[in-house]
Amino acid sequence: MPEQNQNSFLGYASVAKQLLVAFAFAAFGGKWLDLKFFSQTPIFIWILPLLVGIGMIVKVIKDTDSKTGANKNSDNKSDTKK
């Protein structure tokens, strides 16, 4: 596999792993909060994963934006004066 494709794959795998872990914590945390507050309707188990999903979408948009993405800042570090 070429180096560029492998780096791209690893980037997507990293985002997928973050997404799965974040949703797992949100779901278990929501269930715990529903049980702690004796909620008749499972409101926290719906709200927390929804907020995590919105946050992850914003993160992906910021990371892949060509003007303010994470890769732009790392490219500028190599251009510093010696």
N, C-alpha and C positions, 0 to 999 in steps of 0.2 A: 504494500500500500504506500503510495507517495506520502512524503512528509506533510504536505499541506492538507491532504485529505485526512490523515491520521490526527492532526491537531484539531481539525474541524470536528471530527467524530468525538474526540475526547472532550471538547467544549460542550457539545450537545449532551454527552453522557453525564457530565458534571451538572448541567442544568436539570436533567431528568432526575438525578439522584437527589438534588436539593429539593425539587418539587415533591418527590415521594416522601422524603423525611418531613418536610414542612406540613404536608397534608396529614401524615400519620400523627404528628404531635398535635395538630389542630383538632383532629377527630377525637383522639383520646382525651385531650384537654377539655374539649367541649362536653364530652360524656361525663367527665369528672365534675365539671362545673354544674351540669344539670343535676347530677346526683347530690352534690353538696347543697344546692339551693332548693332541693325538692321540687324542681320544676315539673309541672304537669305536661307541658309541651316541650319537646326537646329543642329549645331555641338556641342554646349555645353550640350544640353539635351542628347546627346549620350555619350560624353566624361566623364562627371561627374559621372553618374551611373556606367560606366565601371571602373573608378578608384576606386570607393567605393567597387565594387564587388571584385576587385583584392586585395584591402586592407583588406576586411573582410575574404577572403580566407587565406591570410597570417596570420591574427590574429587567426583564428581557428586552423591553423596548429601549430602556436606557442603555443597556449593554450593546445592543445591535445598532444603535443610532450612529450614523457615519460622522456626525459632527461632535458628539459628546461621548462616544463609546469608550469602553475601557481600553481598547487597543490603541486609541489615539494617544492617550497619556503615556503608554509604555513606549511608543515610537519616538516621542519627543525626548526621552531620557538619553537616547544614544546620540543626540545632536548637541549635547552640552560641550562647552569649551574645555579644553585640557590645559 
